[in-house]
Amino acid sequence: MVIPHENSDIKSVNCAVITVSDTRTFDTDISGKIAQEMLIDARHKVIHYEIIKDEPKQIKSLLINLASNQLLNCVIFTGGTGISSRDNTYDIISQMLEKTLSGFGEIFRYLSYQEIGSRSMASRATAGLYNGKIVFSLPGSSNAVKLGLEKLIIPELTHLVTEINKG
């Protein structure tokens, strides 16, 4: 069980989970299901879930639309963070972030290195702020999603949202 950050008044965060994939469906999206289950188990709410193609215009448009939702605090993307020609998520998200949390990607790759070795250098996991929302972008593998949520996102999510809301 994850204990909310002690300096946070927020106990539950409203999240969106977005799977970026050219091949996954609602039936085959294991990573999206894992992300939702882990967030719900940590007492957060998933108020939006969607699978979109790895197309720059779709990624950008969806983030803009989600960020206009006043009820939403956090957007978690899975997929599209590698280096193949079809991996566009990082490129779009990193251009849109107003503030970056460079430590997220650094720590994610460090933790990933401990599990999969030097292959972790190809991950372009990132996080930051866009239009008052915390945005995370994780690789699409189920192990990467578990790692990112368990070790980084869930332990700090309420604290990060509290900090953003200080205005």
Backbone as a ProteinNet text record, in pm:
[ID]
protein_1_A
[PRIMARY]
MVIPHENSDIKSVNCAVITVSDTRTFDTDISGKIAQEMLIDARHKVIHYEIIKDEPKQIKSLLINLASNQLLNCVIFTGGTGISSRDNTYDIISQMLEKTLSGFGEIFRYLSYQEIGSRSMASRATAGLYNGKIVFSLPGSSNAVKLGLEKLIIPELTHLVTEINKG
[TERTIARY]
84.1	0	88.1	53.4	127.7	63.6	143.2	94.4	109.9	3.8	14.9	125.3	185	289.8	237.8	317	269.3	234.5	287.4	258	141.7	68.6	-36.6	-174.2	-257.8	-397.3	-480.6	-429.4	-500.7	-483.9	-593.7	-589.4	-612.4	-679.4	-711.8	-691.5	-634.4	-603.7	-684.6	-744.4	-818	-721.1	-717.3	-618	-681.1	-603.2	-633.9	-521.2	-555.8	-458	-474.7	-367.3	-370.4	-266.2	-310.9	-219	-198	-71.6	-36.4	17.6	-59.2	-21.3	-93	-22.6	-83.5	-152.3	-130	-180.1	-269.4	-261.5	-338	-485	-566.2	-709.5	-745.5	-870.7	-912.3	-893	-906	-886.9	-740.3	-650.8	-509.3	-420.7	-478.1	-398.8	-371.5	-278.3	-242.5	-183.2	-97.5	-32.7	-133.9	-229.3	-332.8	-416.4	-446.5	-523	-443.1	-314.8	-228.6	-223.9	-205	-198.4	-327	-439.6	-567.7	-582.8	-553.1	-566.4	-476.6	-352.8	-259.8	-305.3	-353.7	-402.4	-524	-616.5	-737.4	-701.2	-608.8	-565	-500.9	-441.6	-380.1	-480.7	-608	-719.9	-729.6	-673.3	-691.1	-805.3	-848.1	-959.3	-909.4	-953.3	-926.2	-1055.3	-1053.6	-1175.9	-1174.6	-1063.1	-1055.6	-954.4	-991.2	-901.7	-925.6	-816.2	-828.5	-705.3	-724.4	-614.3	-612.9	-495.9	-483.6	-365.1	-367.4	-256.8	-136.5	-18.8	104.5	123	32	31.3	47.5	146.9	172.4	50.2	-29.4	-146.1	-246.9	-266.4	-360.6	-310.4	-181.7	-124.1	-138.1	-99.7	-105.5	-249.1	-338.4	-478	-539.8	-511.1	-568.1	-515.5	-385.2	-331.6	-392.4	-408.7	-471.8	-614.1	-689.2	-828.3	-834.4	-750.6	-751.6	-711.9	-615.7	-567.9	-673.6	-774.1	-881.5	-988.2	-979.4	-1074.3	-1036.9	-1120.8	-1091.9	-1090.5	-1156.1	-1160	-1034.6	-958.1	-842	-716.3	-635.8	-510.4	-387	-399.8	-283.5	-314.8	-219	-231.7	-111.4	-138.2	-32	-40.7	62.7	73.3	159.8	122	207.3	228.2	352.9	385.1	443.3	520.8	576.2	698.5	769	885.1	1018.2	1013.9	1138.8	1200.3	1283.7	1356.8	1321.9	1220.5	1183.2	1115.2	1102.9	1042.9	896.4	828.4	688.2	671.2	778.8	770.4	769.3	649.3	632.7	592.4	552.8	497.3	595	718.4	816.6	833.9	846.6	872.9	762.8	638.1	525.5	514.1	515.3	499.1	610.6	734.3	846.7	839.9	785.3	769.5	659.4	560.9	445.9	464.4	550.1	566.3	615.5	552.1	590.6	702.2	702.5	809.1	835.6	962	993.9	1043.3	1015.9	1069.2	1176.9	1292.8	1397.9	1437.6	1423.1	1455.3	1369.2	1247.3	1160.4	1223.4	1261.1	1321.2	1454	1532.3	1662.4	1646.2	1558.6	1538.1	1471	1376.1	1310.5	1414.6	1503	1605.3	1701.7	1734	1820.5	1754.7	1628.3	1556.5	1539.2	1511.2	1495.8	1628	1737.4	1869.9	1894	1847.3	1863.8	1787.2	1683.1	1602.6	1643.4	1670.5	1695.4	1832.9	1913.4	2048.7	2055	2157.7	2187.2	2078.7	1988.6	1878.3	1792.2	1797.6	1716.5	1752.8	1871.5	1910.5	1823.2	1754.4	1668.8	1532	1503	1375.4	1379	1276.5	1266.1	1149.7	1135.6	1031.8	1054.9	945.7	956.9	834	844.4	731.6	747.3	636	639.1	498.8	489.1	362.3	316.3	187.3	124.4	-11.9	-31.4	-159.2	-214.4	-126.7	-168.9	-190.7	-152.8	-167.5	-29.3	-15.1	108.2	94.8	196.4	193.6	312.6	284	388.2	381.8	498	504.8	597.3	538.7	610	620.1	718.3	720	592.7	563.5	440.3	444	561.5	566.6	502.4	440.2	373	470.9	592.4	692.8	732.1	745.3	780.9	669.4	545.6	431.9	426.8	443.3	445.2	556.6	676.5	791.3	765.9	723.7	701.9	594.9	486	377.6	414.5	468.1	498	608.5	715.2	833.7	835.8	766.3	779.1	646.7	551.9	430.4	342.1	301.5	208.5	265.5	392.7	443.5	444.8	451	463.5	345.6	246.8	139.1	63.5	21.9	-53.5	34.2	160.1	250.4	268.4	288	306.7	182.6	65.3	-58.5	-78.3	-44	-50.8	39.1	160.2	253.4	202.2	146.4	90.6	-23.2	-106	-223.5	-190.8	-66.3	-28	-37.7	-26.1	-43.8	52.2
-119.1	0	124.7	220.2	344.7	447.4	510.2	612.6	747.9	830.1	962.6	1044.9	1134.1	1221.5	1296.2	1300.4	1354.3	1502.1	1577.2	1719.8	1750.3	1649.5	1668.5	1663.5	1760.7	1759.6	1673.1	1649.8	1572.2	1424.3	1352	1207.3	1127	1186.8	1118	1212.2	1159.8	1238.6	1182.3	1271	1230.4	1216.9	1098.6	1065.7	1024.4	1043.1	986.9	890.8	777	680	668.9	698	696.5	597.6	499.6	405	450.4	467	507.1	383	335	211.7	200.3	146.6	121	-14.7	-97.9	-235.4	-276.5	-211.5	-256.3	-218	-303.9	-280.3	-280.6	-252.2	-255.1	-394.4	-497.5	-634.8	-671.1	-613.9	-652	-551.2	-443.8	-338.7	-373.2	-462.6	-505.1	-388.2	-310.6	-198.8	-94.2	-62.9	32.4	-19.4	-149	-209.8	-207.9	-239.1	-237.2	-96.7	2.6	141.6	178.6	145	177.8	106.8	-22	-99.5	-45.7	-12.6	37.7	172.6	259.6	389.9	373.3	288.7	266	201.3	105.4	42.3	143.1	248.7	354	463.9	437.8	526.7	651.9	644.6	752.5	714.9	809.1	783.7	793.4	699.7	705.7	755.2	880.8	939.7	940.9	899	890	782.2	697.3	594.8	586.7	582.9	582.6	518.1	459.1	408.4	490.3	545.3	622.4	570.4	598.6	562.1	650.8	601.2	676.5	779.5	874.3	981.8	1114.8	1193.9	1320.5	1409.9	1426.5	1515.2	1462.7	1329.8	1272.1	1290.8	1268.1	1282.6	1427.1	1520	1662.1	1707.4	1672.6	1712.4	1656.3	1530.1	1469	1535.6	1563.6	1629.5	1768.3	1841.3	1973.3	1959.7	1864.9	1844.9	1801	1706.1	1658.3	1768.8	1850	1956.1	2063.5	2069.5	2167.7	2116.9	1989.8	1931.6	1973.9	2055.4	2108.4	2001.2	1888.6	1780.7	1694.2	1701.8	1615.1	1678.3	1595.8	1642.7	1584.5	1464.3	1389	1312.2	1312.2	1233.9	1141.5	1012.7	913.4	849.7	870.2	807.2	683	575.7	457.9	429.8	403.8	371	487.5	454	554.8	627.6	569.3	638.6	583.6	486.4	427.8	511.7	449.6	523.8	480.2	396.5	357.3	474.4	463.8	572.8	596	497.5	510.9	558.5	577.8	624.1	776.7	833	978.2	1043.7	964.1	1021.8	1117.8	1073.7	1159.9	1291.3	1282.3	1402.5	1506.7	1462.2	1554.8	1604.5	1512.9	1551.5	1645.7	1612	1695.7	1836.9	1852.1	1986	2065.6	1995.7	2063.2	2096.5	2024	2047.1	2188.8	2255	2389.8	2386.5	2282.9	2256.1	2106.7	2069.8	1927.4	1880.4	1755.5	1690	1594.4	1648.3	1565.9	1449.6	1466.3	1358.2	1235	1252.8	1137.7	1043.3	1096.6	1013.2	953.8	1034.5	985.9	869.9	887	781.2	659.6	683.2	571.4	487.1	551.5	476.5	405.3	467.6	402.6	276.2	288.7	171.8	64.8	109.8	17.2	-53.6	18.9	-39.4	-156.4	-141.3	-247.9	-373.6	-358.6	-473.6	-528.3	-438.6	-486.2	-450.1	-383.4	-350.8	-231.9	-232.5	-116.3	-83.8	-177.6	-150.2	-33.7	-3.9	104.1	240.4	254.5	385.2	427.6	333.1	366.1	419.7	417.4	468.4	620.3	682.1	827.1	866	793.5	826.8	969.9	1041.9	1181.4	1222.4	1337	1391.6	1542.2	1606.1	1750.1	1806.3	1937.3	2007.5	2062.7	2049.7	2111.7	2163.8	2292.1	2357.2	2317.6	2315.6	2287	2140.6	2053	1908.1	1844.8	1741.3	1663.8	1557.6	1546.2	1455	1360.8	1231.8	1129.1	1054	1017.4	937.7	820	701	577.3	488.8	400.1	299.4	214.1	143.5	67.2	-72.1	-120.7	-256.2	-260.4	-373.3	-384.4	-373.2	-426.2	-413.6	-267.9	-192.2	-50.7	27.5	-3.6	64.8	34.5	-91.5	-129.1	-55.8	-56.3	8.4	157.5	225.3	369.4	408.5	334.7	365.7	330.4	211	165.2	245.7	271.7	333.8	486.8	544.6	688.9	765.3	724.6	804.6	797.4	679.4	668.3	724.9	699.6	756.6	910.1	976.2	1122.8	1196.1	1124.4	1187.3	1293.1	1262.3	1361.8	1483.2	1459.4	1570.4	1660.2	1600	1679.9	1762.2	1703.8	1776.7	1888.7	1862.2	1966	2084.2	2054.9	2160.9	2241.8	2173.2	2242.9	2334.1	2287.8	2366.8	2484.2	2495.1	2609.3	2739.8	2729	2845.1	2950.6
0	0	0	-84.5	-93.9	-2.8	78	169.7	101.8	98.8	38.2	104.8	28.4	79.2	201.7	306.5	434	430.1	334.6	326.9	233.6	192.5	95	158.6	121.9	164.2	70.1	-48.5	-149.8	-120.3	-123.5	-99.1	-226.5	-323.6	-447.1	-565.2	-671.8	-790.8	-907.8	-985.8	-1105.4	-1222.5	-1280.7	-1382.4	-1514.6	-1619.4	-1751.1	-1785.2	-1841.2	-1888.6	-2039.3	-2111	-2257.2	-2307.2	-2383.1	-2446	-2589.5	-2625	-2760.7	-2831.3	-2928.2	-2996.6	-3130.1	-3226.7	-3356.8	-3361.6	-3258.6	-3264.6	-3147.8	-3034.9	-2918	-2928.8	-2867.4	-2857.1	-2708.8	-2676.1	-2536.2	-2477.1	-2559.2	-2510.7	-2490.6	-2571	-2564.3	-2492.1	-2442.7	-2377.5	-2230.7	-2208.2	-2072.3	-1993.4	-2056.1	-1985.7	-1940.1	-2023.9	-1985.8	-1869.7	-1872.8	-1763.3	-1633.8	-1642.3	-1523.3	-1463.3	-1548.7	-1500.3	-1427.7	-1487	-1423.7	-1289.7	-1286.9	-1163.2	-1052.5	-1088	-986.5	-931.4	-1018.1	-972.9	-881.9	-921.7	-841.8	-708	-709.9	-585.1	-490	-545.7	-464.3	-429.1	-456.8	-422.8	-508.7	-629.1	-726.1	-819.4	-900.1	-992	-1135.9	-1218.3	-1361.5	-1426.1	-1468.9	-1524.8	-1677.2	-1736.3	-1882.4	-1918.7	-2012.5	-2065.5	-2214.4	-2289.3	-2434.7	-2496.1	-2612.4	-2693	-2821.2	-2853.3	-2976.7	-3057.6	-3185.7	-3274	-3242.4	-3276.3	-3252.8	-3365	-3367.1	-3465.8	-3394.1	-3431.9	-3361.8	-3344.7	-3447.2	-3437.1	-3336	-3331.4	-3234.5	-3091.7	-3070.1	-2935.9	-2888.4	-2973.2	-2937.3	-2911.3	-3000.6	-2987.3	-2859.5	-2830.5	-2710.5	-2584.2	-2577.7	-2458.5	-2440.9	-2547.2	-2538.5	-2484.3	-2538.3	-2492.7	-2347.2	-2308.7	-2170.4	-2074	-2111.8	-2023.4	-1999.8	-2085.5	-2065.3	-1967.6	-1928.1	-1833.5	-1691.8	-1631.2	-1497.9	-1389.2	-1413.8	-1314.9	-1317	-1422.9	-1442.1	-1382.2	-1313.5	-1254.2	-1320.9	-1377.8	-1422.8	-1550.2	-1642.6	-1766	-1773.9	-1789.6	-1801.3	-1939.4	-2019.2	-2150.4	-2137.3	-2205.5	-2215.9	-2363.7	-2400.7	-2539	-2615.4	-2717	-2806.8	-2754.2	-2656.1	-2598.1	-2647.3	-2735.9	-2786	-2896.6	-2976.1	-3079.5	-3221.8	-3238.4	-3374.4	-3444.6	-3573.7	-3651.1	-3612.8	-3557.1	-3517.6	-3373.5	-3298.9	-3160.6	-3157.4	-3142.4	-3149.2	-3017.7	-2920.7	-2798.1	-2731.2	-2710.7	-2644	-2719.3	-2850.1	-2929.9	-2913	-2912.5	-2898	-2754.1	-2659.1	-2517.8	-2474.3	-2507.6	-2462.3	-2519.7	-2638.8	-2697.1	-2627.8	-2574.5	-2514.3	-2366.7	-2297.5	-2154.3	-2126.2	-2030.6	-1990.6	-1887	-1805.7	-1709.8	-1715.8	-1712.1	-1715.4	-1578.2	-1549.8	-1430.5	-1480.1	-1512	-1572.1	-1481.7	-1351.4	-1259.3	-1281.5	-1329.3	-1353.3	-1455.4	-1570	-1673.7	-1629.3	-1558.9	-1511.7	-1414.1	-1316.5	-1216.9	-1280.9	-1371	-1438.4	-1512.2	-1587.4	-1662.1	-1567.7	-1455	-1355.7	-1300.9	-1260.1	-1208	-1315.6	-1435.8	-1547.1	-1578.1	-1567.8	-1590	-1494.6	-1371.9	-1273.3	-1312.8	-1393.4	-1435.6	-1571.5	-1668.2	-1804.9	-1859.4	-1779.9	-1823.7	-1918	-2001.6	-2085.3	-2187.4	-2214.5	-2307.6	-2258.7	-2129.7	-2073.3	-2130.4	-2186.5	-2241.2	-2358.9	-2421.7	-2535.6	-2492	-2362.6	-2313.8	-2304.5	-2356.3	-2346.1	-2255.5	-2145.5	-2046.8	-1999.7	-1979.9	-1939.4	-1858.6	-1795.1	-1718.4	-1706.4	-1677.4	-1658.2	-1646.5	-1663.9	-1649.9	-1783	-1805.3	-1920.9	-1877.6	-1891	-1861.3	-1723.6	-1624.5	-1488.2	-1457.2	-1548.7	-1528.1	-1522.7	-1440.6	-1439.6	-1549.1	-1632.3	-1745.9	-1734.5	-1744.4	-1743.9	-1875.4	-1926.8	-2048.3	-2021.9	-2023.2	-1992.6	-2115.8	-2120	-2225.8	-2218	-2324.7	-2331.9	-2271.6	-2234.8	-2180.3	-2042.5	-2011.1	-1881.6	-1765.9	-1782	-1675.7	-1653	-1760.9	-1748.6	-1680.7	-1714.8	-1653.7	-1503.9	-1467.8	-1325.5	-1252.3	-1309.7	-1247.8	-1227	-1332.1	-1323.5	-1223.8	-1223.3	-1130.5	-987.3	-966.8	-831.2	-764.4	-836.7	-776.2	-783.3	-881.1	-901	-897.4	-978.1	-992.4	-868.2	-828	-715.1	-584.9	-551.9	-425.8	-421.9	-537	-537.9	-598.8	-647.8	-723.9	-644.3	-523.1	-445.7	-412.6	-384	-354.8	-477.1	-593.5	-715	-746.2	-734.6	-761.7	-658.8	-533.7	-430.6	-468.1	-512.1	-550.9	-669.3	-767.4	-884.3	-842.2	-750.1	-708.8	-618.9	-572.6	-487.9	-565.2	-697.7	-784.1	-754.7
[MASK]
+++++++++++++++++++++++++++++++++++++++++++++++++++++++++++++++++++++++++++++++++++++++++++++++++++++++++++++++++++++++++++++++++++++++++++++++++++++++++++++++++++++++

